[in-house]
Amino acid sequence: MLWICGCEERSKKIDNPRDYPRPPERILCPSCGDVTSTVYKKSYGRFWFCFIPCCCKTSASDPYLACINCGQHINPITMNACKNCGLTTTFKSNNCPSCGQPKDRL
């Protein structure tokens, strides 16, 4: 007899968590390179048995920022915003990649 079981991780969009800052509306995603907005997501682990998901969640992550376009995790620790156009980036640079003006740290 063959028994098939496994674990799977999925992410789900959530509302802005309490005591978290609002997600940036214009950000240059480091994964896909698009200027897009972000949302908060949570990842959940599930156990499945014979291709049937079990009702219990095995794990849950803390809320994190994710790109709306590609869904990849965005590190909020080093966000920099442009004074001129408001574009936020996650990398250090002296000038905005969109308009060329100096940036301020958030």
MARGU-347652 format. One record per residue (C-alpha): residue number from 1; x, y, z; residue in one letter. Coordinates in steps of 0.001 Angstrom, whole numbers. Layout:
BEGIN
+------+---------+---------+---------+------+
: resi :    east :   north :      up : resn :
+------+---------+---------+---------+------+
:  NUM :       X :       Y :       Z :    A :
...
+------+---------+---------+---------+------+
end
This chain:
BEGIN
+------+---------+---------+---------+------+
: resi :    east :   north :      up : resn :
+------+---------+---------+---------+------+
:    1 :       0 :       0 :       0 :    M :
:    2 :    1290 :    3487 :    -836 :    L :
:    3 :     760 :    6390 :    1592 :    W :
:    4 :    1463 :    9891 :     360 :    I :
:    5 :    1769 :   12806 :    2749 :    C :
:    6 :    3600 :   16113 :    2838 :    G :
:    7 :    3738 :   19736 :    3897 :    C :
:    8 :    2937 :   22824 :    1870 :    E :
:    9 :    3398 :   26530 :    2536 :    E :
:   10 :     996 :   29157 :    1208 :    R :
:   11 :     716 :   32892 :    1739 :    S :
:   12 :   -2408 :   34954 :    2268 :    K :
:   13 :   -2996 :   38708 :    2007 :    K :
:   14 :   -4003 :   40263 :    5328 :    I :
:   15 :   -5182 :   43678 :    6502 :    D :
:   16 :   -2673 :   46133 :    7939 :    N :
:   17 :   -1591 :   44542 :   11264 :    P :
:   18 :   -1942 :   46539 :   14451 :    R :
:   19 :    1192 :   48534 :   15391 :    D :
:   20 :    2681 :   48053 :   11911 :    Y :
:   21 :    3338 :   51019 :    9582 :    P :
:   22 :    1254 :   51483 :    6452 :    R :
:   23 :    2771 :   49621 :    3499 :    P :
:   24 :    4538 :   51826 :     908 :    P :
:   25 :    2389 :   52661 :   -2113 :    E :
:   26 :    5271 :   53195 :   -4575 :    R :
:   27 :    8238 :   50877 :   -4173 :    I :
:   28 :   10876 :   49521 :   -6519 :    L :
:   29 :   10652 :   45760 :   -5979 :    C :
:   30 :   14122 :   44190 :   -5656 :    P :
:   31 :   12841 :   40883 :   -7102 :    S :
:   32 :   10858 :   41844 :  -10213 :    C :
:   33 :   12169 :   45409 :  -10739 :    G :
:   34 :    8705 :   46962 :  -11154 :    D :
:   35 :    7494 :   50127 :   -9442 :    V :
:   36 :    4492 :   48793 :   -7558 :    T :
:   37 :    2728 :   48872 :   -4195 :    S :
:   38 :    3007 :   46417 :   -1315 :    T :
:   39 :     640 :   44463 :     906 :    V :
:   40 :    1021 :   42604 :    4168 :    Y :
:   41 :     958 :   38820 :    3907 :    K :
:   42 :    1228 :   35863 :    6248 :    K :
:   43 :    2558 :   32422 :    5333 :    S :
:   44 :     883 :   29280 :    6617 :    Y :
:   45 :    2167 :   25728 :    6605 :    G :
:   46 :    -280 :   22869 :    6046 :    R :
:   47 :      15 :   19131 :    6335 :    F :
:   48 :   -1711 :   16971 :    3737 :    W :
:   49 :   -2356 :   13262 :    3606 :    F :
:   50 :   -3204 :   11386 :     382 :    C :
:   51 :   -3605 :   14718 :   -1462 :    F :
:   52 :   -6205 :   15925 :    1068 :    I :
:   53 :   -5225 :   18990 :    3140 :    P :
:   54 :   -5728 :   18457 :    6852 :    C :
:   55 :   -7773 :   21035 :    8722 :    C :
:   56 :   -4969 :   22202 :   11005 :    C :
:   57 :   -2289 :   24730 :   10128 :    K :
:   58 :    1148 :   23508 :   11151 :    T :
:   59 :    2842 :   26931 :   11303 :    S :
:   60 :    2239 :   30621 :   10664 :    A :
:   61 :    4739 :   33395 :    9973 :    S :
:   62 :    4754 :   36929 :   11278 :    D :
:   63 :    3201 :   39495 :    8907 :    P :
:   64 :    5588 :   40633 :    6185 :    Y :
:   65 :    5575 :   43066 :    3262 :    L :
:   66 :    5196 :   41563 :    -198 :    A :
:   67 :    5193 :   42968 :   -3733 :    C :
:   68 :    1719 :   43033 :   -5309 :    I :
:   69 :    3176 :   42125 :   -8705 :    N :
:   70 :    5410 :   39113 :   -7940 :    C :
:   71 :    4429 :   38283 :   -4326 :    G :
:   72 :    8031 :   38171 :   -3081 :    Q :
:   73 :    8989 :   39160 :     468 :    H :
:   74 :   10351 :   42735 :     768 :    I :
:   75 :   12683 :   43578 :    3652 :    N :
:   76 :   11264 :   46708 :    5369 :    P :
:   77 :   14341 :   47445 :    7524 :    I :
:   78 :   16337 :   49496 :    4998 :    T :
:   79 :   13625 :   51391 :    3131 :    M :
:   80 :   14589 :   54756 :    1642 :    N :
:   81 :   12090 :   57251 :     213 :    A :
:   82 :   12634 :   59934 :   -2425 :    C :
:   83 :   11797 :   63501 :   -1331 :    K :
:   84 :   10666 :   64436 :   -4830 :    N :
:   85 :    8558 :   61557 :   -6237 :    C :
:   86 :    7951 :   59365 :   -3143 :    G :
:   87 :    9431 :   56193 :   -4669 :    L :
:   88 :   10677 :   53822 :   -1955 :    T :
:   89 :   13640 :   51496 :   -2479 :    T :
:   90 :   15111 :   48753 :    -305 :    T :
:   91 :   18711 :   49417 :   -1286 :    F :
:   92 :   21083 :   52214 :    -354 :    K :
:   93 :   21794 :   54852 :   -2974 :    S :
:   94 :   22271 :   58598 :   -2908 :    N :
:   95 :   19777 :   59358 :   -5674 :    N :
:   96 :   16347 :   58098 :   -6681 :    C :
:   97 :   16434 :   55633 :   -9615 :    P :
:   98 :   13186 :   57150 :  -10913 :    S :
:   99 :   13758 :   60933 :  -10849 :    C :
:  100 :   17444 :   61336 :   -9863 :    G :
:  101 :   16833 :   63474 :   -6747 :    Q :
:  102 :   18507 :   62798 :   -3325 :    P :
:  103 :   16624 :   60454 :    -992 :    K :
:  104 :   15706 :   60651 :    2717 :    D :
:  105 :   15727 :   57684 :    5039 :    R :
:  106 :   12321 :   56610 :    6374 :    L :
+------+---------+---------+---------+------+
end
